[in-house]
Amino acid sequence: MPRWKRVGLALVAVLGAAIAGFAVFVAARQDLRFDHEVPPLGASSDPAVIARGEYVVRKLASCGVCHGDPARLADSLKGDATVPFSGGRTWTIPPGSFRAYNITSDRETGIGGLRDAQLVRALRYGIGREGRVLLPFMEMQGLADDDLVAVISYLRTLPAVRNAVPPHEINLLGRIVKATLFAKPTGPKAPPPKVAPRGASVETGRYLVESVANCWACHTERDLKTGEMVGPHLAGGHLEDEFEPTKRSWNAPNLTSDPKTGRTGQLTEEQFLLRMKAGRAYEASPMPWNNFAGLDDDDLRAIYRYLRTVPRVTREAGPPVVELTRP
């Protein structure tokens, strides 16, 4: 056999062995289990704590946009508190189809059968009920201890809705991402505070923007294949339309203080408050305007003041809405 053929066969064999080895590696990491010691936090029946939890869940974090009944998404975006958090909303992205969980108090299909410690572990450390990694689509790991208690306390009051949400459908790319980038649970980037900061301060704004409202999740460019942030922090991102993804898409604006392209560089604090209170300018906008319009003035001022401290980036995110097809 000619030497070039022997070399070619050897290369094919090496490549085949590498592919087979990687396939075994990926398959072996699909059902990893984890645990984590959690702080001794649990639900409270204190009305003030529950009220704070409702404010965090309904206004700041807008949990209903993802966990609300998908048949009533338009109502969730309007801030309608009657929409049950029964889960089932599906996102189909390159790694597969992923669904939001039922977080009502139903014992069989919701969170009613979970201990407080399991909920704390899920929210703080990204570990699900059976010890599997939760995909990092819900970045609530930085919640302060008191806000974490408040959220759990409020969720415990939600009426039970029986809705068995089907499992995620993960394709080959998704399995590879799960075995590599998302092989370990995502915990807090820094020790969360015991007590959430309050008042119209930069510290409060940092907490709200980075750990509760998670403004960066939409206002930073994201790689849809891996979920990783690939653009400058808070300098604008691209979003698919919630209702008609084949007809339009959205550009979340640059929130930095750049005077030419950044929202907080173009608006005074008072103008920012008025804009946030005004609600949506575009009917199908994915921004939960009605929820944010209900934020306390101090929280809105804190958000503005923090955003003014974020490194400014000159980056035009594009028009708010982009029509992909014409009638």
VOBA-1610 file (N, C-alpha, C; in pm, whole numbers, padded with zeros to 5 digits, always signed):
BEGIN
Met+00086-00120+00000Met+00000+00000+00000Met+00088+00124+00000Pro+00058+00220-00088Pro+00139+00342-00093Pro+00141+00413+00042Arg+00250+00483+00067Arg+00265+00551+00196Arg+00156+00654+00219Trp+00118+00729+00115Trp+00016+00834+00133Trp-00117+00775+00176Lys-00145+00651+00128Lys-00270+00587+00170Lys-00263+00547+00316Arg-00145+00495+00357Arg-00129+00455+00497Arg-00144+00576+00590Val-00084+00687+00547Val-00095+00810+00627Val-00240+00858+00634Gly-00307+00851+00518Gly-00447+00893+00515Gly-00536+00808+00604Leu-00514+00675+00598Leu-00593+00585+00683Leu-00564+00610+00831Ala-00437+00638+00861Ala-00402+00665+01001Ala-00470+00792+01051Leu-00473+00895+00966Leu-00539+01020+01005Leu-00689+00999+01026Val-00751+00922+00935Val-00893+00892+00949Val-00919+00818+01078Ala-00831+00722+01111Ala-00848+00645+01234Ala-00836+00733+01357Val-00736+00823+01353Val-00717+00914+01467Val-00838+01007+01482Leu-00885+01061+01369Leu-01002+01150+01373Leu-01125+01075+01423Gly-01143+00952+01375Gly-01258+00873+01420Gly-01252+00845+01568Ala-01131+00814+01618Ala-01116+00787+01761Ala-01145+00912+01844Ala-01100+01029+01792Ala-01125+01154+01864Ala-01274+01186+01869Ile-01342+01165+01757Ile-01486+01191+01753Ile-01560+01097+01846Ala-01520+00968+01842Ala-01586+00870+01929Ala-01562+00904+02076Gly-01437+00944+02107Gly-01406+00980+02245Gly-01485+01101+02292Phe-01498+01201+02204Phe-01575+01320+02242Phe-01722+01285+02259Ala-01774+01196+02173Ala-01914+01154+02185Ala-01939+01085+02319Val-01845+01000+02360Val-01857+00933+02490Val-01852+01036+02603Phe-01760+01133+02590Phe-01748+01240+02690Phe-01878+01317+02704Val-01938+01356+02590Val-02063+01432+02592Val-02175+01349+02653Ala-02186+01223+02611Ala-02293+01137+02662Ala-02281+01115+02812Ala-02157+01104+02861Ala-02136+01076+03003Ala-02169+01196+03091Arg-02182+01314+03032Arg-02205+01435+03112Arg-02345+01492+03095Gln-02437+01408+03049Gln-02575+01454+03031Gln-02659+01444+03157Asp-02614+01365+03253Asp-02697+01343+03372Asp-02616+01364+03500Leu-02531+01465+03499Leu-02452+01495+03617Leu-02542+01547+03729Arg-02510+01512+03853Arg-02588+01556+03968Arg-02499+01637+04062Phe-02558+01738+04123Phe-02484+01826+04212Phe-02568+01855+04337Asp-02499+01903+04438Asp-02567+01950+04558Asp-02488+02070+04609His-02546+02145+04698His-02477+02261+04753His-02539+02295+04887Glu-02455+02323+04982Glu-02504+02367+05112Glu-02575+02502+05095Val-02694+02514+05149Val-02771+02637+05132Val-02787+02709+05265Pro-02799+02840+05262Pro-02821+02914+05386Pro-02958+02878+05444Pro-02973+02885+05576Pro-03099+02846+05641Pro-03209+02949+05620Leu-03258+02958+05498Leu-03362+03053+05463Leu-03491+02978+05432Gly-03603+03036+05469Gly-03730+02970+05441Gly-03843+03070+05429Ala-03955+03024+05379Ala-04071+03110+05356Ala-04123+03169+05486Ser-04177+03290+05475Ser-04234+03361+05589Ser-04382+03388+05561Ser-04460+03399+05667Ser-04601+03435+05653Ser-04624+03583+05685Asp-04517+03657+05708Asp-04525+03800+05738Asp-04579+03874+05615Pro-04690+03946+05627Pro-04749+04016+05512Pro-04651+04113+05445Ala-04565+04177+05524Ala-04469+04273+05466Ala-04366+04199+05379Val-04324+04082+05424Val-04228+04002+05346Val-04292+03954+05217Ile-04417+03908+05228Ile-04489+03860+05109Ile-04510+03975+05010Ala-04541+04093+05061Ala-04560+04209+04974Ala-04431+04245+04900Arg-04319+04238+04971Arg-04190+04263+04905Arg-04167+04156+04798Gly-04200+04031+04828Gly-04184+03925+04729Gly-04269+03949+04606Glu-04390+03995+04625Glu-04477+04025+04511Glu-04416+04137+04426Tyr-04360+04236+04490Tyr-04297+04348+04419Tyr-04178+04299+04337Val-04096+04214+04398Val-03979+04160+04326Val-04025+04073+04210Val-04117+03981+04235Val-04161+03884+04135Val-04239+03952+04022Arg-04332+04039+04058Arg-04423+04097+03959Arg-04366+04219+03889Lys-04289+04300+03960Lys-04242+04427+03903Lys-04095+04420+03862Leu-04008+04399+03959Leu-03865+04405+03931Leu-03817+04294+03839Ala-03852+04170+03872Ala-03801+04056+03796Ala-03893+04015+03681Ser-04018+04060+03683Ser-04114+04028+03577Ser-04117+03878+03547Cys-04125+03797+03652Cys-04121+03651+03636Cys-04234+03598+03547Gly-04347+03669+03546Gly-04462+03622+03469Gly-04439+03621+03320Val-04345+03704+03270Val-04320+03707+03126Val-04270+03571+03078Cys-04191+03504+03159Cys-04141+03372+03120Cys-04227+03259+03177His-04264+03268+03304His-04333+03157+03370His-04485+03165+03360Gly-04537+03275+03306Gly-04682+03286+03290Gly-04736+03194+03182Asp-04866+03170+03186Asp-04934+03090+03085Asp-04902+03146+02947Pro-04836+03069+02859Pro-04797+03123+02728Pro-04915+03168+02642Ala-05033+03111+02669Ala-05151+03153+02593Ala-05193+03295+02629Arg-05136+03346+02740Arg-05169+03481+02784Arg-05043+03569+02792Leu-04951+03545+02700Leu-04827+03621+02699Leu-04852+03771+02687Ala-04946+03809+02603Ala-04975+03951+02587Ala-05019+04012+02719Asp-05099+03938+02797Asp-05142+03987+02928Asp-05023+03996+03024Ser-04932+03896+03018Ser-04814+03899+03104Ser-04729+04021+03076Leu-04712+04054+02948Leu-04633+04171+02911Leu-04699+04301+02956Lys-04831+04297+02974Lys-04904+04414+03024Lys-04902+04422+03176Gly-04843+04320+03241Gly-04836+04320+03387Gly-04961+04269+03454Asp-05044+04192+03383Asp-05169+04139+03437Asp-05139+04034+03544Ala-05172+04065+03669Ala-05142+03975+03781Ala-05233+03855+03788Thr-05334+03845+03701Thr-05422+03728+03703Thr-05366+03612+03621Val-05258+03636+03546Val-05201+03529+03464Val-05130+03431+03556Pro-05168+03303+03554Pro-05103+03206+03643Pro-04961+03174+03599Phe-04875+03147+03696Phe-04736+03112+03668Phe-04727+02961+03644Ser-04805+02913+03549Ser-04817+02769+03526Ser-04715+02714+03428Gly-04627+02799+03374Gly-04518+02754+03291Gly-04561+02707+03153Gly-04465+02654+03079Gly-04492+02598+02948Gly-04447+02683+02832Arg-04408+02807+02858Arg-04361+02889+02745Arg-04233+02827+02689Thr-04224+02821+02556Thr-04114+02751+02490Thr-04030+02846+02407Trp-03898+02831+02418Trp-03803+02904+02335Trp-03728+02803+02248Thr-03739+02817+02118Thr-03665+02730+02027Thr-03547+02807+01973Ile-03428+02767+02017Ile-03303+02831+01979Ile-03209+02723+01926Pro-03092+02759+01872Pro-03006+02657+01812Pro-02981+02532+01896Pro-02963+02541+02031Pro-02938+02417+02107Pro-03062+02331+02132Gly-03181+02380+02098Gly-03302+02299+02118Gly-03420+02383+02160Ser-03521+02316+02215Ser-03641+02383+02265Ser-03642+02374+02418Phe-03660+02489+02482Phe-03652+02496+02627Phe-03780+02559+02682Arg-03827+02506+02795Arg-03957+02548+02849Arg-03944+02598+02992Ala-04025+02699+03023Ala-04028+02753+03159Ala-04110+02661+03248Tyr-04065+02646+03372Tyr-04131+02556+03467Tyr-04259+02618+03523Asn-04347+02531+03568Asn-04464+02569+03647Asn-04414+02604+03787Ile-04435+02728+03832Ile-04389+02766+03966Ile-04507+02802+04057Thr-04625+02749+04024Thr-04737+02762+04118Thr-04720+02659+04229Ser-04809+02660+04326Ser-04797+02572+04442Ser-04854+02432+04420Asp-04883+02395+04296Asp-04929+02259+04270Asp-04820+02160+04311Arg-04857+02058+04387Arg-04758+01966+04443Arg-04699+01872+04338Glu-04776+01838+04237Glu-04728+01740+04140Glu-04657+01803+04020Thr-04710+01913+03972Thr-04652+01972+03850Thr-04585+02107+03874Gly-04600+02161+03993Gly-04539+02289+04027Gly-04433+02274+04133Ile-04423+02373+04222Ile-04320+02371+04325Ile-04377+02341+04463Gly-04505+02306+04469Gly-04568+02282+04598Gly-04506+02167+04675Gly-04448+02070+04606Gly-04388+01956+04673Gly-04241+01975+04708Leu-04186+02092+04678Leu-04044+02117+04705Leu-04026+02184+04842Arg-03919+02148+04909Arg-03885+02212+05036Arg-03829+02352+05008Asp-03836+02438+05108Asp-03780+02573+05093Asp-03632+02565+05052Ala-03559+02470+05112Ala-03416+02457+05083Ala-03393+02425+04935Gln-03483+02348+04874Gln-03469+02317+04732Gln-03491+02441+04645Leu-03584+02525+04686Leu-03608+02649+04612Leu-03490+02744+04627Val-03436+02752+04748Val-03318+02835+04770Val-03203+02786+04684Arg-03182+02655+04681Arg-03073+02597+04603Arg-03090+02626+04455Ala-03214+02620+04407Ala-03240+02646+04265Ala-03213+02792+04229Leu-03263+02883+04311Leu-03248+03025+04280Leu-03106+03075+04303Arg-03042+03027+04408Arg-02910+03078+04444Arg-02797+03006+04370Tyr-02815+02875+04347Tyr-02703+02797+04292Tyr-02734+02726+04160Gly-02854+02742+04105Gly-02883+02685+03974Gly-02888+02534+03972Ile-02935+02474+04082Ile-02945+02328+04091Ile-03091+02291+04108Gly-03143+02206+04019Gly-03283+02169+04020Gly-03319+02065+04124Arg-03445+02027+04122Arg-03501+01940+04227Arg-03431+01804+04235Glu-03381+01754+04125Glu-03314+01624+04125Glu-03163+01636+04122Gly-03113+01755+04146Gly-02969+01775+04150Gly-02906+01806+04017Arg-02987+01816+03912Arg-02933+01848+03780Arg-02916+01999+03763Val-02824+02036+03676Val-02798+02177+03650Val-02919+02241+03581Leu-02960+02356+03632Leu-03062+02435+03563Leu-02993+02524+03462Leu-03044+02526+03340Leu-02982+02611+03239Leu-02988+02756+03285Pro-02880+02830+03269Pro-02872+02966+03326Pro-02950+03071+03247Phe-03080+03046+03232Phe-03166+03144+03165Phe-03232+03237+03267Met-03222+03202+03397Met-03286+03280+03502Met-03178+03322+03601Glu-03123+03439+03579Glu-03008+03484+03656Glu-03052+03554+03785Met-03089+03474+03884Met-03134+03531+04011Met-03041+03495+04125Gln-02920+03449+04092Gln-02828+03401+04194Gln-02783+03510+04290Gly-02788+03635+04246Gly-02739+03744+04329Gly-02843+03805+04422Leu-02964+03747+04428Leu-03066+03800+04518Leu-03015+03804+04662Ala-03040+03915+04730Ala-03006+03925+04871Ala-03087+03822+04950Asp-03036+03783+05066Asp-03104+03682+05146Asp-03248+03721+05175Asp-03271+03847+05213Asp-03407+03887+05248Asp-03499+03888+05127Asp-03446+03923+05010Asp-03529+03918+04890Asp-03555+03774+04846Leu-03459+03686+04867Leu-03478+03545+04835Leu-03589+03487+04921Val-03589+03521+05049Val-03697+03479+05139Val-03830+03538+05093Ala-03828+03663+05053Ala-03951+03730+05009Ala-04008+03662+04884Val-03922+03629+04789Val-03968+03565+04666Val-04031+03429+04696Ile-03964+03347+04776Ile-04018+03216+04811Ile-04150+03231+04886Ser-04155+03327+04976Ser-04276+03350+05055Ser-04394+03385+04964Tyr-04369+03470+04866Tyr-04477+03507+04774Tyr-04517+03390+04685Leu-04420+03317+04632Leu-04453+03204+04545Leu-04537+03101+04619Arg-04515+03085+04748Arg-04593+02989+04826Arg-04740+03029+04834Thr-04770+03155+04808Thr-04910+03201+04816Thr-04984+03185+04685Leu-04914+03152+04576Leu-04980+03142+04446Leu-05073+03021+04441Pro-05193+03036+04390Pro-05285+02922+04379Pro-05225+02812+04292Ala-05253+02690+04331Ala-05202+02575+04255Ala-05271+02566+04120Val-05191+02545+04016Val-05243+02521+03881Val-05176+02395+03830Arg-05256+02298+03799Arg-05199+02172+03750Arg-05166+02187+03602Asn-05038+02182+03572Asn-04991+02191+03433Asn-04856+02123+03423Ala-04856+02003+03369Ala-04732+01927+03354Ala-04656+01978+03233Val-04549+02051+03256Val-04470+02108+03147Val-04378+02000+03091Pro-04383+01977+02960Pro-04294+01876+02899Pro-04147+01911+02922Pro-04060+01812+02922Pro-03917+01840+02941Pro-03857+01913+02821His-03738+01971+02843His-03667+02035+02733His-03638+01933+02623Glu-03626+01982+02501Glu-03585+01898+02388Glu-03450+01949+02340Ile-03345+01878+02380Ile-03209+01923+02354Ile-03152+01847+02234Asn-03101+01920+02137Asn-03044+01856+02018Asn-02894+01831+02041Leu-02825+01789+01934Leu-02683+01755+01947Leu-02601+01875+01994Leu-02626+01992+01934Leu-02553+02110+01977Leu-02580+02138+02124Gly-02707+02124+02164Gly-02743+02148+02302Gly-02674+02051+02397Arg-02660+01927+02357Arg-02593+01828+02441Arg-02444+01863+02458Ile-02386+01912+02350Ile-02245+01952+02359Ile-02229+02071+02452Val-02318+02170+02437Val-02313+02288+02524Val-02336+02246+02670Lys-02431+02156+02691Lys-02462+02109+02827Lys-02344+02036+02888Ala-02269+01963+02807Ala-02156+01885+02857Ala-02031+01969+02878Thr-02028+02089+02821Thr-01907+02171+02830Thr-01933+02303+02902Leu-01997+02398+02834Leu-02018+02530+02892Leu-02108+02528+03014Phe-02212+02443+03012Phe-02309+02440+03120Phe-02300+02312+03203Ala-02181+02256+03213Ala-02165+02130+03286Ala-02173+02150+03436Lys-02146+02272+03482Lys-02151+02301+03625Lys-02261+02403+03653Pro-02323+02393+03770Pro-02427+02491+03804Pro-02369+02630+03817Thr-02452+02730+03788Thr-02410+02870+03794Thr-02452+02930+03927Gly-02355+02964+04010Gly-02382+03027+04138Gly-02360+03177+04131Pro-02373+03245+04244Pro-02354+03392+04245Pro-02210+03429+04214Lys-02192+03541+04145Lys-02058+03588+04108Lys-01983+03640+04230Ala-02057+03685+04330Ala-01998+03734+04454Ala-02097+03701+04566Pro-02052+03695+04690Pro-02145+03665+04800Pro-02261+03765+04802Pro-02385+03717+04789Pro-02499+03809+04791Pro-02514+03876+04927Pro-02569+03997+04928Pro-02588+04065+05057Pro-02694+03997+05142Lys-02683+04014+05271Lys-02787+03961+05361Lys-02917+04039+05346Val-02901+04170+05331Val-03017+04260+05320Val-03003+04340+05191Ala-03109+04344+05112Ala-03105+04418+04986Ala-03089+04567+05012Pro-03003+04634+04938Pro-02989+04780+04955Pro-03117+04851+04913Arg-03147+04959+04980Arg-03267+05037+04948Arg-03228+05183+04929Gly-03319+05258+04868Gly-03294+05399+04847Gly-03239+05428+04709Ala-03236+05555+04673Ala-03199+05598+04538Ala-03047+05612+04525Ser-02975+05503+04553Ser-02829+05506+04551Ser-02774+05424+04437Val-02648+05449+04402Val-02580+05369+04300Val-02574+05223+04343Glu-02551+05199+04472Glu-02545+05062+04523Glu-02676+04988+04498Thr-02788+05054+04527Thr-02919+04993+04502Thr-02937+04968+04353Gly-02899+05065+04271Gly-02912+05049+04126Gly-02831+04933+04073Arg-02710+04918+04123Arg-02626+04805+04080Arg-02695+04673+04114Tyr-02748+04664+04233Tyr-02816+04542+04275Tyr-02937+04513+04187Leu-03018+04614+04159Leu-03138+04593+04079Leu-03106+04559+03934Val-03012+04631+03875Val-02978+04611+03734Val-02909+04476+03712Glu-02818+04440+03801Glu-02734+04323+03778Glu-02790+04194+03838Ser-02875+04204+03943Ser-02915+04083+04014Ser-03065+04060+04025Val-03147+04159+03995Val-03291+04142+04012Val-03366+04167+03881Ala-03362+04289+03831Ala-03427+04318+03704Ala-03347+04260+03587Asn-03217+04240+03610Asn-03130+04179+03509Asn-03141+04247+03373Cys-03128+04379+03374Cys-03139+04457+03250Cys-03038+04412+03146Trp-02921+04367+03193Trp-02815+04327+03101Trp-02854+04208+03014Ala-02948+04125+03060Ala-02982+04002+02987Ala-03038+04032+02848Cys-03108+04143+02834Cys-03160+04182+02703Cys-03077+04293+02640His-03019+04379+02722His-02950+04497+02670His-02800+04472+02648Thr-02761+04345+02639Thr-02626+04307+02600Thr-02638+04201+02491Glu-02555+04211+02387Glu-02563+04114+02277Glu-02527+03975+02327Arg-02608+03875+02284Arg-02593+03738+02331Arg-02574+03643+02213Asp-02490+03542+02232Asp-02474+03436+02133Asp-02587+03336+02152Leu-02677+03325+02054Leu-02793+03237+02068Leu-02757+03090+02069Lys-02637+03056+02025Lys-02597+02915+02025Lys-02552+02869+02164Thr-02490+02958+02239Thr-02437+02920+02370Thr-02501+02995+02486Gly-02570+03105+02457Gly-02628+03187+02562Gly-02530+03285+02623Glu-02405+03280+02582Glu-02304+03368+02639Glu-02319+03511+02588Met-02281+03607+02675Met-02282+03746+02635Met-02158+03774+02551Val-02177+03834+02436Val-02065+03857+02344Val-02045+04004+02311Gly-02135+04090+02358Gly-02124+04233+02329Gly-02087+04311+02453Pro-02058+04440+02439Pro-02026+04525+02554Pro-02143+04530+02653His-02110+04530+02780His-02210+04523+02886His-02309+04639+02878Leu-02437+04605+02864Leu-02547+04702+02865Leu-02544+04800+02747Ala-02471+04763+02642Ala-02459+04853+02527Ala-02550+04812+02413Gly-02657+04738+02443Gly-02755+04703+02340Gly-02750+04558+02299Gly-02868+04503+02270Gly-02877+04364+02229Gly-02988+04344+02127His-02990+04226+02068His-03088+04192+01964His-03183+04086+02017Leu-03313+04103+01991Leu-03415+04011+02041Leu-03509+03971+01930Glu-03552+03844+01935Glu-03657+03801+01843Glu-03791+03851+01894Asp-03886+03863+01804Asp-04020+03907+01843Asp-04090+03796+01922Glu-04164+03835+02025Glu-04232+03739+02111Glu-04347+03669+02040Phe-04409+03737+01945Phe-04531+03684+01883Phe-04511+03640+01739Glu-04434+03717+01664Glu-04416+03686+01521Glu-04268+03697+01484Pro-04186+03599+01527Pro-04042+03608+01505Pro-04000+03610+01359Thr-04086+03563+01270Thr-04050+03565+01128Thr-04083+03699+01063Lys-04156+03784+01133Lys-04199+03911+01075Lys-04122+04032+01126Arg-04073+04023+01251Arg-04002+04138+01305Arg-03904+04094+01413Ser-03810+04181+01441Ser-03719+04160+01554Ser-03701+04294+01624Trp-03633+04291+01738Trp-03621+04411+01820Trp-03475+04435+01856Asn-03441+04558+01877Asn-03309+04596+01926Asn-03325+04665+02061Ala-03273+04601+02165Ala-03274+04663+02297Ala-03165+04771+02298Pro-03198+04892+02336Pro-03104+05003+02320Pro-02983+04999+02413Asn-02885+05074+02375Asn-02765+05098+02455Asn-02807+05179+02578Leu-02778+05127+02697Leu-02818+05196+02821Leu-02704+05272+02886Thr-02586+05270+02825Thr-02474+05340+02888Thr-02489+05491+02871Ser-02397+05564+02931Ser-02408+05711+02933Ser-02342+05778+02813Asp-02314+05701+02708Asp-02258+05762+02588Asp-02355+05869+02536Pro-02308+05993+02516Pro-02400+06101+02479Pro-02460+06088+02339Lys-02398+06010+02252Lys-02448+05997+02116Lys-02541+05877+02099Thr-02511+05765+02165Thr-02587+05642+02139Thr-02648+05580+02264Gly-02616+05629+02382Gly-02665+05569+02506Gly-02785+05639+02564Arg-02882+05561+02612Arg-03004+05623+02665Arg-02978+05711+02786Thr-02894+05665+02881Thr-02871+05748+02999Thr-02775+05862+02970Gly-02717+05862+02851Gly-02637+05977+02809Gly-02722+06081+02740Gln-02841+06041+02697Gln-02929+06132+02624Gln-03045+06183+02710Leu-03070+06117+02822Leu-03183+06154+02907Leu-03134+06202+03044Thr-03197+06306+03096Thr-03173+06344+03234Thr-03243+06244+03325Glu-03214+06253+03453Glu-03277+06161+03548Glu-03429+06177+03547Glu-03477+06299+03541Glu-03621+06322+03539Glu-03684+06270+03410Gln-03616+06288+03299Gln-03667+06236+03172Gln-03670+06082+03174Phe-03570+06024+03236Phe-03565+05877+03246Phe-03686+05828+03327Leu-03715+05893+03439Leu-03829+05853+03520Leu-03960+05864+03441Leu-03976+05975+03372Leu-04097+05995+03294Leu-04111+05889+03186Arg-03999+05856+03119Arg-04006+05754+03014Arg-04043+05619+03072Met-03984+05582+03185Met-04013+05452+03246Met-04157+05444+03294Lys-04212+05554+03336Lys-04350+05557+03385Lys-04451+05561+03270Ala-04406+05597+03152Ala-04498+05619+03039Ala-04549+05490+02977Gly-04481+05379+02997Gly-04525+05253+02936Gly-04472+05236+02795Arg-04523+05133+02727Arg-04466+05097+02597Arg-04509+05192+02486Ala-04411+05219+02399Ala-04438+05300+02281Ala-04472+05213+02161Tyr-04428+05086+02165Tyr-04456+04991+02058Tyr-04537+04877+02117Glu-04650+04846+02057Glu-04746+04753+02114Glu-04686+04617+02147Ala-04604+04562+02058Ala-04552+04427+02079Ala-04414+04425+02142Ser-04368+04536+02195Ser-04235+04542+02254Ser-04215+04434+02360Pro-04101+04361+02356Pro-04076+04257+02456Pro-04039+04311+02593Met-04014+04438+02604Met-03984+04500+02733Met-04111+04503+02818Pro-04106+04451+02943Pro-04226+04452+03029Pro-04253+04591+03087Trp-04288+04682+03000Trp-04303+04823+03038Trp-04401+04843+03152Asn-04514+04771+03147Asn-04615+04794+03250Asn-04567+04753+03388Asn-04481+04652+03394Asn-04424+04612+03523Asn-04327+04719+03574Phe-04238+04762+03486Phe-04139+04861+03528Phe-04202+04996+03558Ala-04314+05025+03494Ala-04383+05151+03523Ala-04432+05156+03667Gly-04447+05039+03729Gly-04494+05033+03867Gly-04383+05033+03970Leu-04258+05054+03927Leu-04147+05057+04023Leu-04150+05185+04106Asp-04098+05173+04227Asp-04087+05290+04313Asp-03994+05393+04248Asp-04022+05520+04272Asp-03937+05625+04216Asp-03792+05610+04261Asp-03771+05574+04388Asp-03635+05557+04438Asp-03562+05448+04360Asp-03632+05340+04328Asp-03568+05231+04253Asp-03533+05277+04111Leu-03622+05352+04048Leu-03593+05402+03914Leu-03475+05500+03916Arg-03472+05585+04017Arg-03358+05678+04028Arg-03228+05601+04052Ala-03237+05498+04134Ala-03117+05418+04162Ala-03067+05350+04035Ile-03160+05298+03955Ile-03122+05233+03829Ile-03053+05332+03737Tyr-03110+05450+03723Tyr-03050+05553+03638Tyr-02910+05590+03688Arg-02898+05610+03817Arg-02769+05654+03871Arg-02662+05546+03855Tyr-02702+05421+03867Tyr-02604+05314+03844Tyr-02566+05307+03697Leu-02664+05312+03609Leu-02634+05304+03466Leu-02539+05415+03422Arg-02547+05529+03488Arg-02456+05639+03455Arg-02311+05607+03491Thr-02291+05507+03580Thr-02155+05470+03620Thr-02098+05358+03535Val-02182+05290+03457Val-02135+05181+03372Val-02044+05238+03263Pro-01932+05173+03232Pro-01844+05225+03127Pro-01922+05258+02999Arg-01909+05379+02954Arg-01985+05422+02835Arg-01929+05356+02710Val-02018+05322+02622Val-01982+05257+02497Val-02055+05328+02384Thr-01980+05366+02282Thr-02043+05425+02163Thr-02085+05309+02074Arg-02212+05280+02075Arg-02264+05167+01995Arg-02411+05191+01966Glu-02443+05207+01841Glu-02583+05225+01800Glu-02645+05087+01784Ala-02740+05056+01868Ala-02802+04923+01865Ala-02894+04904+01746Gly-02935+05012+01683Gly-03026+05001+01569Gly-03165+05047+01606Pro-03256+05051+01507Pro-03393+05093+01535Pro-03461+04998+01632Pro-03554+05047+01714Pro-03621+04960+01812Pro-03683+04837+01750Val-03751+04854+01638Val-03817+04740+01573Val-03769+04730+01429Val-03745+04607+01385Val-03700+04581+01248Val-03800+04490+01181Glu-03864+04539+01077Glu-03959+04458+01002Glu-03883+04366+00906Leu-03904+04234+00922Leu-03830+04138+00842Leu-03897+04105+00709Thr-04028+04122+00705Thr-04102+04098+00581Thr-04198+04212+00558Arg-04238+04228+00437Arg-04337+04331+00403Arg-04464+04266+00354Pro-04580+04322+00384Pro-04706+04263+00334Pro-04715+04270+00182
//
